[in-house]
Amino acid sequence: MRLFWLGLTLLFSATVWAAPAGITSRAWVVIDQASGRELAAYQADLPLAPASLTQLMTAYVLLGDVSRNKLSLGETLTVPEAATQVDGARVFLKAGDQVSVDTLLQAMLVQSAGDATLTLVTATDGSEAAFVERMNREAGRLGMTRSRFMNATGLTEPGHESSARDLALLARALARDFPDRQPFFMQKELDFKGITYYNANRLLWRDSTVTGLKVGRTVQAGFCMAASAQRGDQRRIAVVLGGRSDAQRTQDALRLLNYGFENFDSVLLYRARQPVKVANLYRGARASVSMGFAQDFHLLMPRGSASRVRAEVITQQPIVAPVRKGQRLGTLRLILDGKPLGDYALVALHDVAVAGIFGRGWDSIRLFFGR
């Protein structure tokens, strides 16, 4: 993996492209959604107040509850008194109101409604504090090393922080783990109790390829945005934190998305568990073993160059049983225009046990004579 990215770094440094210009937000990053590869970044690990981008983490935990049938979208929840006292954006719920989980999620993601958020989290965990503990556990599991959540709404609180890179990881996890819930993040407006609330993510109105995700703002955090878009089969995610205005965060996010689409191609070379090579096997219960990748293998390339990539498979010989699933057996070497991009490990896609006495004996003869 390290050699692979060293090759890409050398390749990209030889191009005439500049980093995206004119981005003035305090911290930002743009990634390829399919592979998670970073395309450009500035202060991406700087811990900052995330404002209501926090609710992306809240949504991740809640959607997990829905997928595990701990919570149902059609279920009706009773609004607690504490939820009606929350500061910040609201949809003006009243204590005792009966509201569906589906509507509450829409209110949280379209309007950043704190009253809807607290109704949801207290229903699942009994208190916001207990829910926040789960938020932080999930953030750790996702590799969000710069994030520490103190509440579920994103209101300013000492120690409540995240980073552009962490939020990009989270945005990618939402798309990967809950693809059928994407409409929640694309919703432009919500009609509730006779009032129409409009999503403050201007990119949803400005660019038809945008698929979400969320905006936020507090005095401490400034103007923040996590934006995703799909153009053809290419998908990108941009996160900007600490913008000075709504117009600036919108323009910065759009510039980052455009940069990602205009300069790079993400190509799926091999599906997870797709055999890249079937190699001969000695002393095994089977005569061969398949090798490939445990996960989908996406190659990130300068735009227009994917068709010129060549692949070479190098196997470790001889391969002798037993073989364990996931055991490294070879290398995929990638080459562009005669220059190496790097090497990537190929692993066994299945177990192969040792053959019986006769099979082992015959293969020992073959090995002795080098056949």
N, C-alpha and C positions, 0 to 999 in steps of 0.2 A: 504493500500500500504506500509506504513512504517513497519508494523509488518511482511508483506510478505518478504521484503528485509532484515529485521533483521534475519528472519529464514534462508534465503539463506546465509547471512554472517556467521552465526554460523555453518551452514553445511559446507561451503567451508573452514572455518578455521580448521575444523577437518580432512581435507584431508592432504595427504603428498605432494601435489603439491607445487612447489615453483613458485614465479612470474617468468615471462619470463627472462631468463638470457642472458647476453651479449649485451643488448640494450644500446647503448652509445649516441644516439641522445639526444639533449637537452630536448625535450619534446615529449611525445608519448601517444597514447591510442589505444586500440583495443576494438571494440564493436560487438555485435550481430546485424546484419542488420535488421532482422525481428522484433525484440522487441525493439531495441535501447539500450539494457542493456549493461553496461560497464563490460568488463572482466578483464582488467588490465589497469593501467595508471601510468604515472609519469609526474608531473608538467603539467598536462593536461589543466589547466586554465591559465598558464603563457602566457601573451600577447607577441607575437613575430611577426616579419615580415613574412608574408606568401608567399612572392615571387609570382610566377604565379599560385599558388594554388588559388589566388584571382580570377582567371578566372573561377573557379568552381561557384563562386557566380555570376559572369557575365553571365555564361551559364544558371544558374538557372533562372535569370530574363528574358533572351532572350527566353529560351524554354517556359516560361510562356506566353510570347508574341505570340509565334508560336501557342500554344494551344488555345489562345483566338482569333486567326486569325488577330492579330495586325501585324503580320509578317508572311511571307510565305517562306518556304525553297527554293522554286523555283523562288522566286523574285530576280531580279537583282538590285544591289545597285551600285551607283557611288562612287568611292574612292575619298574622299576629300583631298585637299592638306595637311591639318594638319596631316592626318594619315600617310603620307609618311615621316614625320619628326620625328616620334616617336623613342625613344631609345629602345634598347633591341632586342629580337628576332623578325625577320620579314620574310615575304615571298616576299618582294621587290615589293610591289604594286606601281603603278604609278598613279598620280592624273588623274582622268578621266576614269580610268579602270572601266569596267563593270564586276562585279563578283557576282555570286549567293550567297544568304544567306547560303545555304548548304555548299558551298566551303569555305566561310569565317569562318563558325563555325568549320569546319574540320581544317583549318589553325590555329585557335586559340587553339584548344584542342590537336592537334598533335604537332605543332611547337611552341606553346605559342606566336603566331605572334601578336605583338602589333599593326601593321598596319591593320590587319584584325579585331582585336578587336575594334579599334577606328572607323573603317568604320561602323561596326555594331551598336555601341552605339550612334554614332552621327545620324545615320539614324532613329533610334527609338525615341530618346529624344532630338535631336537638338544639344546637347553638352555632353561631357563626365561628366561635373559637374552635370547636371540634371540626367543623368543615375545613377551616383554614389549615389545620394539621394535615388533613388529607391532601389539600392543595400542595403543601410543601413536600409531602412524600412523593406525590406524582411528579412534581417538578424535578426532584432528585432522580427519580427513575428515568425521566426523559433526558437527563444530562444537563439540566438548566442550573449550572453551577454558580451563576451570579445572581440568582433569584432568591428572594426571601419575602414571603407574603405575610402580612399582618392582618389583612382583612380580605373580604371577598368582593368588595365593590370597587376598590382603587382609590378611595379617599386618602388624602395625605395623612401619613402616620410615620413617626420615626422608625427607621429600619425597613420600611416597606419599599422594596426595590426590585428591579429586574434589569436586563440589558437587551440591546437590539439583537444580539446573536441568540440569546435565550428565547426571546419572543418569536424569532424566526423558526427555531426548533419547535416551539409550541404550535405555531401556525402550520408547519409541515405535519406534525403529529395529528392535528385536527383533521386535515385533509386525508391523511393515510388511514387513520383509525375509524373515522366516521364519515366516509364519503357520501353516504345517503343523507347526511344532515347539512350538506353545503347550503341548501336554500335558506337556512337560518341566517347565514352570514351575507347573503346576497339581497336580503329583503330591504326594499327602499322605504317602505312606510308601514305604519301600523295604525289601524282604526280601533280605538278603545274608549268606551264610555262617551261616545260622541265627539272625541277629539282625535285628530289625525297627527301622528308623530312621524317626523321625517328623519331618515337616517342621515347623520352628519358626514358620512363618508361620501364626499363629492365625486369620487372616482366612479361610484356606481351609476351616477347620472351622466358622467362625462365620457366614459369609455365602456363600450358594450362587452369588451373582453374581460373586464374586472369581475372577479368571483367572490369578493369580500375584502377585508374581514371586519375590521373594527377601527374606530377612532377614539381618542380620549383627550381630555384636557383638564388640568388643574393649574393653579398659580405656580406651584412648585415644579410640576412636570412640563409645563408648556404644552404645545400642541403635538400630539403623537398619532401615529397611524401604523397599522399592519395591513398591507394590501396584497392581494393575490390576483393573478390573471392567467388566462389560458388563451393562447393564440395558436390555432392548429393543434398539433400534438405536443406543443411546448408549454410548460407551466413555470411561472416564477413567483417568488414571494419577496416583498420589500418591506422593511421596517424602518421607520424614522422616529426618533425621540428628540424631544427638546426643541421643537420648532417654535418660531416666533409668532406665527399666525396660521390660521386655517388655510389660507391660500398658499403659504409656503410649504406646509407639510404635504398638501395635495400635489403641488408641483414637484417637490422633492421625490415623493413616492412614485409619481408617474415617470420622472426622468430615470429613476433606478430600474423600474420595470422595462422601460424602453431600451435602456442599456443592456439589460439581460437578454432581451429578445433579439436585439439587433446584432449582437456580437458573439453569441454562443448558440450551439446546438447541443441538446441532450438526447443521446441515442441509446435506446435499449438494445444492447448487443445480445444478451442472453437472459432468458427467464430463470427464475429460481428453480433449481433442481433439473434444469434442462441439460442433458449430456453434451458437453463440449467435445469430449473425446472418450472413446471406449478403448481401454488399454488391455493388453494381454496380462494375465495373472498366473503366477506360479504357485503350486501347492495349495490351491484354493478349491472349495466346493464348487466354484464356478470358474469357467475358463477366462473370464474377463471381468473388469470392473469399470463402471461409468464414473467419470469425474466432471465436475462443473462448479457452480456457485450455490451457496446456501440461500442467497437472496438475489433478487433481480440485479443484474449488473448493467448500470448506465454509464456510458462514456460521455464526458463533457468535452466538447471540441470547439475550436474556432468555427464560426458559422461557415457552412459550405465545404468544410474539409472532411466530413465524416466518410464520404464515399472513397476517400483516398487512404483510409486506415487499413492496414494489413495486420493479420493476427498469425502468430506462430505458437504452437503448443509444444512445450518441452516437458517430457516426462522423466521421472526418476526410475532408472532401470537397474536391475530387474525389480518388478513389483511382486512381493511375496506375501502370501496370506499368513496370518489373518489380517484383514483390513477393517478398520473401524470407520463408520460413517463420520464425515467431517475431517478425516485424516488427510493431511496435505500429500498429494501424489504428483503434482506437476505445477507448471507455470504457464500462464498465458502472457506472451510477450506481444505488445502493441507497437506498431511502427507506422509513422506518417512520413511520406515523401522520403523514405530511406533513413529517417532518424528515429531512434527509439523513444517511445513515450514512457516506457517502464514495464515492470513485471507485476503480475497479479496472481495470487495463489489459486490453484485448482484443487478441490477437495473431493474425496470419495463421496458419492451420493447414496451409498448403501453399505451395509456390512457384508463381508464375505468371510465365512468360517474356513478353517483349515480342512483340507480334503482328507479322505481316509488313507490308510497305509499304502494302498496301491497307487492312488493318485499322487501322493507325496513322493513315492519312490520313482515313479515315471518322471515327474517334474525335476527331481534331483538329478536324474540322468541328463535331462534337457539343459538344466543350468550348467552342469559340468562341461557339456560340449558347446555351451554358448548358443543354444537354439531356443 
